[in-house]
Amino acid sequence: MRWRVHAVCFVSDIHKMYRMILTTKEDSDYQRILWRSGSDKEIEDYRLLTVTFGTASAPYLAVKTLKQLAIDEGDEFPVAAKMITEDFYVDDLMSECDTIEQAIEASKQLQEVMQKGGFQLKKWSSNSVEFMRSLKPEDRSVNAHIDLNMDGTIKALGVQWNMGTDQFEYNLNLPEVTNHISKRTILSDIQKLFDPLGWISPCVLMAKILIQKLWLAKVNWDEELSQPLKDEWLRLRVDLRQVNEVRIDRWLDTLSTEGANIQIHGFSDASISAYGAAVYIRVEKADGTVKTRLIASRTRVSPVKPVSLPKYC
């Protein structure tokens, strides 16, 4: 959400982050691997000297190293230190500035600070062509779309950012419908709806209601569904095809240097089936133009057992 506040945005990635961080000698003794290149060879004992992917402490050690780097270099590079502290998700940088000049200066600070810690920032992308031209060609990303897979999901489930249009897009690829429709196949398709900020809540909510109906029907995982449930799912699948046409503007038309009137508006409603809430930002600029953008929404399916509330006269 913070990445949508400023006009010029950019993303980058730390090249081989874990391998750039050394562990202390006494700790590397606990990162041992027994290995031999053939059955007739002697077993060799290796120690992994860097932060090792797959260990429970690896993400913490990597993030803690970045935080410490920001503390050590913060006095000399305040802009970069703030971005390192706030705008990294493990090895992924997502940051933004009001102007192209600020963004270019921030990228230079970031690269210099990261080099002091032994890190390299690669795969730079931005909605600004001028910003991209300020970078070395080998450091730029070759992708036109950057997958925002914040929760570790695969690319097919991600929300995409289109650099050219500076918009978020959905990439939902549902398999062909089979003759045998069961609770398992429906849940397999529904879990492909990756919507972390609730921009397609109406579609996701209908899927949640259908899931509740499946549980109430008490059907087995691979049992053929009744015709009414099948028909409802097939109608929903047709609607889900339109998800890939949804476009969400990344920038919320806000600038820290502009004296705009910014308001946050929240709405909520409920029915017997479900309830939800949505939050919008309303920006009224100095010239009188007004822009509104959806920030986020949340939905919940009503519980199966109704909860009565005492009423007072």
Buried (B, 14 or more C-beta within 10 A) or exposed (E): EEBBBBBBBBBBBBBEBBBBBEBEEEBBEEBEEEEEEEEEEEEEEEEBBBBBEEBEEBBEBBBEBBBEBBEEBBEEBEBBBBBBBEBBEBBBBBBBBBBBEBBBBBBBBBBEBBEEBEBBBBBBBBBBEEBBEBBEEEBBBEEEBBBBBBEEBEEEBBBBBBBEEBBBBBBBEBEEEEEEBBBEBBBEBBEBBBBEBBBBBEBBBBBBBBBBBBEEEEBEEEEBBEEEBBEBBEEBBEEBEEBEEBEBBBBBBBBEEEEBEBEEEEEEEEEEEBBBBBBBBBBBBEEEEEBEBBBBBBBEBBEEEEEEEEEEE
